Amino acid sequence: MKQAILLSFSLLLLLASTTLAISPAPAAAPKAAAKTPPTPKAAAPSPKQLVPTLPQSPDSPDSVPDDITRILKKAKMFSVLIRLLKTTEIMNNINSQLITAKSGGITILAPDDSAFSNLKAGFLNSLNEGQKIELVQFHLLPEFVSSSNFDSLSNPVQTVAGKDPARLPLNVNALGNSVNISTGVVNATVLGVVYSDNKLGIYHVDKVLLPLDFFVTNKAPALAPTAPTKVPKDAKDNSSEDDQEETNQDHNKSGAVSLVSLGGTKLMSLGIALVAVATMWS
């Protein structure tokens, strides 16, 4: 009896375990799809400089934009330009403009001392004060031009000296990493950036930018030579006859007789003889 009960209990346990094994497990809750992080936008490339920065250029934090003398002195190659800026008093005007101007700015095309030494001997000394001022102003642009914006300038470029294509042409040609400047007298190249911020740009050029105005003189056209007036042959003959008649009259007054048909020597001899005869008879 006990064995029958144990057997029955064992069968029940076996049946229960089989049922549990066959029953499907409850479905797991669906997982939320992972969000793909947005792809960061690529930063816009900074404009490529057309003009390289010079190794000796002063850094912007170390220089004050209203102190051009300090900037140029630190570059150690612009002593002649500094002297011209001071003697013409243009340095003070630029510094004042940079301090007070809220927009615009200024650009300086700076020839180095070597460029000035390549000028004809005595050239600077031959200029009067007005020409020296014009020479310095011709190296100044009345706006800030960044090193990547030379190709946006329209020719002829406005300078502080003026914008007269006949007298003061200044044309800029930017191609690739090269910036060339033509004045009608010289062709110069921008070698690098001396200083640049949002108000002041100073660029090193390899030649002094000579204005065409210094070499063009307004000369009046030479008058054509006047052709000699031709006297008609008849008039010449009449004039000769009149002269001869006046001569004959003078000779008659002195008692001499003039014979046109005789030569000069015979005429003189005959006149002397006639005078002698007249004297004898008188």
Residue pairs with C-beta under 8 A, 6 or more apart in sequence:
47 146
47 148
48 148
49 147
49 148
49 177
49 193
50 147
50 148
50 150
50 151
50 174
50 176
50 177
50 178
50 179
51 147
51 150
51 177
51 179
51 190
51 191
51 192
51 193
51 203
52 177
52 192
52 193
53 147
53 192
53 193
53 196
54 75
54 191
54 192
54 193
54 194
54 204
56 74
56 75
56 76
57 75
57 192
57 193
57 194
57 195
58 71
58 74
58 75
58 194
58 195
60 195
60 196
60 197
63 70
63 71
63 74
63 195
64 70
65 98
65 195
65 197
65 199
65 200
66 95
66 98
66 99
67 95
68 85
68 91
68 94
68 95
68 98
68 108
68 200
68 202
69 82
69 85
69 86
69 91
71 194
71 195
71 202
72 78
72 81
72 82
72 110
72 194
72 202
73 82
75 194
75 204
77 112
77 113
77 114
77 204
78 110
78 111
78 112
78 113
78 194
79 113
80 111
80 113
80 116
81 110
81 111
81 112
81 113
81 116
81 139
82 91
84 90
84 124
84 132
84 135
84 136
85 91
85 94
85 136
87 132
88 129
88 132
88 133
88 136
90 133
90 136
90 137
90 140
94 106
94 108
94 140
97 106
98 105
98 106
98 199
98 200
101 199
104 142
104 143
104 144
104 199
105 143
105 144
105 198
105 199
105 200
105 201
106 140
106 141
106 142
106 143
106 144
106 199
106 200
106 201
107 140
107 141
107 143
107 144
107 145
107 200
107 201
107 202
107 203
108 139
108 140
108 141
108 200
108 201
108 202
108 203
109 139
109 140
109 141
109 181
109 188
109 190
109 203
109 205
109 209
110 139
110 194
110 202
110 203
110 204
110 205
111 139
111 188
111 205
111 206
111 207
111 208
111 209
112 204
112 205
112 206
114 206
115 205
115 206
115 207
115 208
116 124
116 208
118 207
118 208
119 208
124 132
127 135
127 214
131 214
134 161
134 211
134 213
135 208
135 210
135 211
135 214
137 159
137 160
137 161
138 159
138 160
138 161
138 168
138 170
138 183
138 209
138 211
139 159
139 209
140 159
140 160
140 161
141 157
141 158
141 159
141 160
142 158
142 159
142 160
143 158
144 198
144 199
144 200
144 201
145 153
145 201
146 196
146 201
147 193
147 196
147 201
147 203
150 172
150 174
150 179
150 190
151 174
151 175
153 172
153 174
155 170
155 171
155 172
156 163
156 165
156 168
156 169
156 170
156 171
157 163
157 170
157 171
157 172
159 168
159 170
161 168
161 211
162 168
164 213
166 212
167 211
167 212
167 213
167 216
168 211
168 212
168 213
169 182
169 183
169 184
169 212
170 181
170 182
170 183
170 209
171 181
171 182
171 183
172 179
172 180
172 181
173 179
173 180
173 181
173 182
174 180
178 189
179 189
179 190
180 187
180 188
180 189
180 190
181 187
181 188
181 189
181 190
181 205
181 209
182 188
183 209
183 210
183 211
183 212
184 212
185 210
185 211
185 212
185 214
185 215
186 207
186 208
186 209
186 210
187 207
188 205
188 206
188 207
188 208
188 209
189 205
189 206
189 207
190 203
190 204
190 205
191 203
191 204
191 205
191 206
192 203
192 204
193 201
193 202
193 203
193 204
194 202
194 203
194 204
195 201
195 202
196 202
231 239
244 258
244 260
247 258
248 258
248 260
251 257
251 258
251 271
252 258
254 275
255 274
255 275
255 278
256 271
256 274
256 275
257 270
257 271
257 274
258 267
258 271
259 267
259 270
262 270
